[in-house]
Amino acid sequence: MDEQALLGLNPNADADFRQRALAYFEQLKISQDAWQVCAEALAQSIYSDDHIKFFCFQVLEHQVKFKYSELTEVQQQLIRETLITWLQAQMLNPQPEKTFIRNKAAQVFALLFVTEYLTKWPKFFFDILSVVDLNPRGVDMYLRILMAVDAELVDRDVVHTSEASYYFALTLEARRNTLLKDTMREQCIPSLVESWYQILQNYQYNNSELTCQCLEVVGAYVSWIDLSLIANERFINMLLGHMSVEVLREEACDCLFEIVNKGMDPIDKTKLVESLCQVLQSAGLFSIDQEDDVDFLARFSKLVNGMGQALIASWTKLIKNGDMKSAQDSLQAIEAKVALMLQLLIHEDDDISSNIIGFCYDYLHILKQLSALSDQQKANVEAIMLAVMKKLTYDEEYNFENEGEDEAMFVEYRKQLKLLLDRLAQVSPELLLASVRRVFNTTLQNWQTTRFMEVEVAIRLLYMLAEALPVSHGAHFSGDVTKATALQDMMRTLVTSGVSAYQHTSVTLEFFETVVRYEKFFAVEPQHIPTVLMAFLDHRGLRHTSPKVRSRTAYLFSRFVKSLNKQMNPFIEDVLNRIQDLMELSPPENGYQALLSSDDQLFIYETAGVLIVNSEYSAERKQVLMRNLLTPLMEKFKVLLEKLMMAQDEDRQMALADCLNHAVGFASRTSKAFSNKQTVKQCGCSEVYLDCLQTFLPALSCPLQKEVLRSGVRTFLHRMIICLEEEVLPFIPSASEHMLKDCEAKDLQEFIPLINQITAKFKTQVSPFLQQMFMPLLHAIFEVLLLPAEENDQSAALEKQMLRRSYFAFLQTVTGSGMSEVIANQGAENVERVLFTVIQGAVDYPDPIAQKTCFIILSKLVELWGGKDGPVGFADFVYKHIVPACFLAPLKQTFDLADAQTVLALSECAVTLKTIHLKRGPECIQYLQQEYLPSLQVAPEIIQ
C-alpha cells in the first residue's frame, strides 16, 4: 500500500495529505485486486492504526456492494475467510477494536449476508455463532452484525436515481428482503432467538452493555419474526426482571414496546397488554410519583403510550367486526390506563409528557364516537383539559431573546398540545369554552400581580379557541349566541384590561397576535379600535425595546389595518402622522440605528398605502396624501444616486445601492393597496407614480452596482405595468435599452419576464416597440449563450439553461399573443435563424421544459403560417425541419418518458404533428408515407 497516502487518513493530517488519501481510496476502488491487499492486511493484523483498518474495511465494503459478481469463486471464498479470520482474532486481541471499526465490520458482514445467504452461505449465522460462542467480544460483534442485517432488511434506504429506476430498485430490493426474511424464519430464527436467550441469561447480571445490545436486537427483530418465540413466559419474565435493574430497564422498556407494537389479533393483543400491565403494576412501576429517573420515565411513557394505542387499535377492529362484548373488554382495559396516562401527561418533564400524547389523542377520538359519556369519562376529559392548559405554560428557563434547541423543542411540544386541545373541542366544545373562560378571566383580573407565563398562557388559550372552535371566515361573533357572547366578553376584557402594557415580550406578542386573529370583534365593538391602535403605535408595539416585538408588530399592524379598512377612516391622518418617523429611509452614513429593519418598513409602507387608498377621501385628497408619502423617498433617492455615482469605496457603494433599492421597494409596496375597485387612476395617484418612475429610471444607467439597482427598478416596472397600464408605455423603450446594456445571463433571464408581461398585457399596442427591440434582445441572448464556459462549471451551465428557457418563453408569448408579425418583419435571414433555434431547442437540448415550449411555438407558427397563404418557403421549412423534429426528439436517448415534464413535451410534439396535418391535409400524409418515413428505413407495412 502507498504508506504516504495512508498518512492522510488521520483526521489531524494536513489538507494535502487528506486529498491524497481520498484520491488513493478512489484509485483502490477501481483497481482489480486492491481489495486483496486490504483483506490480507485485516486477516493478518498488519496495521495497528485504526484509520487504516477502517479504510481497509471501506475498500472491502465497496467491493462487496458494487463489484462482487465480478469475482471468481475462489476470490469470494477469500473474502468470507478474511472476515471469519478477523472475527476470530477479535477474541484474542489484548484490546477491543474501536466502536467505529466494529460497526463498519458489521456492515461488511451484513452486505455479504444479503449477497450470499440464499446461495453460497446458508450457514452464515451458525458459522459466526460457532466462532464467537459466549466470548464477550465475540458476542458484541455477533449482536452488531445482527443489527446491521436488520438495517439491510428493514430500513429501506435505496439511493435515488430517476423516479422510475428508484421504484424498480425498491421493488427488487423489497422482493429480495422478503425472500431473505422468509428463509431466515424457516432456517435459523428459532436458533437465533435461543442464542439471544442464552446471552441475556449469561450476561444480565455482569455485563449490562451486552445485555442492552441484545435487548435492542430482540426489539428490532420482533417486528418481523414469530411473536410466540419472544412473547412467552420465559422471555417475558426475564424482560420484566430487567425492568427493575437500573442499567437495563430503559432497553427492556423499549423491547417490551416493540412486542406490544407487533401486529396481531385484537383479542390476543388485549390479553397480552393486560397481562403485561398486571405484572408491571404489581412490580410498582405504575407509581410515577416515586420515580425520579426521568430518562427511564420517558421510555416508560413511550411503553404506556404503545400499550394504550394498541388497546385502542384492538377496540377499533372489534367494533368494525361487530364483536361488541370483546370491544367492551378492550374499552374497560383502556379506561383502566387513563389515570396512569394523566400522571404521565401532567409530568413536569416535557419528554415524558410528549411521549404519551398519542394515547391521549386516540382516547379522545374514542370518546368522540360514543353516543353519551359517563361521569368518569367527563371527568377524564376535564382532567386532560387542565393538564393541557398547565403544560402549555412556559417555564422560567425559557430564553426568549436567544432561542436555542431546547426552546425549539418546547415550541414543537406546544404544537402537539394544540392538537390535543383541538380534539378536546370536538369531544366537548362547551366544556373547553367554559374552562378557558374561567382561566382567562381569573388571570386577567389580577394580571399586574401574576407571573408572565400564566398571563401569556391565558391569552394563548383565547387565541387557540379560534382554531379549536372553527367557523367560516372568522365569524366568531355571530351565530351561536353562547359562544359569541363568551368570546366577545373575553376580547373586551383583553383590550380594556390594560394587559398590553405587561412588561414581557411573550405577553405583548400574544396580545397583538390575538387582537389580529379576532379582528371581526372590532366590527362588532368598533369603540375599542383607538385603544388597540395606540398599543400598536407606541412603546408596546412598533416602538417596543425588543426588535423581535417591533418586527412582528409591523406585520400584524398591516394585517389589522387591512382587515378593518372600513372602520379606519376616522383615524387615517393621525395614524399616518404617527408612523411618519418609522418610514424614514435611513441612509448608510448617519450611523442612526432605525427602529425597524427595511423588511419591517415594507409592511408600514403597505399599511400607509392601504389607509390612503381605502379612505373615504376625495381623489384630490388621496393624491395629496400619497404624494406626501412618496416625495421624501424620491428626494432621498436623487441625493443617494448622486452620492453613489461619486463613491469610490466598494462597501460604501454597496450600502448606498441597497438603500436606493429599499426606496424603490417601499414605493412599489405602497402600490399593493390598489385593486380592481380602487385603481390608481380612480384614486388620482397616476401622476405621483409616474413621477416615481421618472425618478427611479436614471438608476438603470448607473455603471455601479448594476445588479442591485436593476433588480429593484425592474420589480417597480412590473408593478407599474399592472397599476398604470398604458401610461407606463412611454417609459418602456428607454428602460429596456438601459437594461440590455452589458448584461449577463441572470440579467436577461430576469428582464425577459418584464417584456413577456408587457407583450401579454398590451399585445398589438406594443408591436412597434417589440419589432424594434426584437433583434437587439435576441443578439444579447445569443451573445451570452455563445460565451465559452468551463466544462465543469455547473452554475454557468444552469444559468444558460434558464436563459434558454426564458428565450423560448419570450417567443411563446409573442406567438401566443397573436403577434407573429413581430418575428415575420425581422427579415428572412433573421426569421430563419430564430426558427432554427426553436428546432434546436425542441431536439438537441435534453431539457424537457424547453422542449415543450419549443413544440408549443412550432405548432402555433404552423397554425398561423402553415396554410396556403403563409410566408414564402415556410411550407418547405415545415417538411424539412418541423416534421423531422417531431420524430427525432422522442428518439433521443435523453428523452426519458418516466419523467412527467418529458411526457408533456411528447404531448405538445403530437399536437404539432396534428396541426401540420390540419393545415396541410393529405399532402402531409403523402410526405410521411412516400418520403420521410422511408428515409428512416421504416418497413412499408409499418408505414401503412
Secondary structure, DSSP 4 states (H G I P E B T S, - for coil): --HHHHHTTSTTS-HHHHHHHHHHHHHHHHSSSHHHHHHHHHHTT----HHHHHHHHHHHHHHHHHSGGGS-HHHHHHHHHHHHHHHHHHTTSSSPPPHHHHHHHHHHHHHHHHHHTTTT-TTHHHHHHHHHTT-HHHHHHHHHHHHHHHHHHH---PPP-SHHHHHHHHHHHHHHHHHHHHHHHHHTHHHHHHHHHHHHHHHTTT-HHHHHHHHHHHHHHTTTS-GGGTSSHHHHHHHHHHTTSTTTHHHHHHHHHHHHHS---HHHHHHHHHHHHHHHHHTTTT-GGG---HHHHHHHHHHHHHHHHHHHHHHHHHHHHT-HHHHHHHHHHHHHHHHHHHHHHT-SSHHHHHHTHHHHHHHHHHHHHSSS--HHHHHHHHHHHHHHHHHTSPPTT--SSS--HHHHHHHHHHHHHHHHHHHHHHH-HHHHHHHHHHHHHHHHHTGGGS-HHHHHHHHHHHHHHHHHS--GGG-TTSSSHHHHHHHHHHHHHHHHS-GGG-S-HHHHHHHHHHHHHTTTHHHH-GGGHHHHHHHHHSTTTTT-S-HHHHHHHHHHHHHHHHHTGGG-GGGHHHHHHHHGGGG----GGG----SS-HHHHHHHHHHHHHHHHTSS--HHHHHHHHHHHHHHHHHHHHHHHHHHHH--SHHHHHHHHHHHHHHHHHHHHHGGG--SSS-TTTTT-HHHHHHHHHHHGGGGG-SSSHHHHHHHHHHHHHHHHHHHGGGGGGGHHHHHHHHTTT--HHHHHHHHHHHHHHHHHHGGGGHHHHHHHHHHHHHHHHHHHTS---TT-HHHHHHHHHHHHHHHHHHHHHHHTT-HHHHHTT-HHHHHHHHHHHHHHHHTS--HHHHHHHHHHHHHHHHHH-STTSPTTHHHHIIIIIHHHHHHHHHSTT--TTSHHHHHHHHHHHHHHHHHHHHHTHHHHHHIIIIIHHHTT--HHHH-
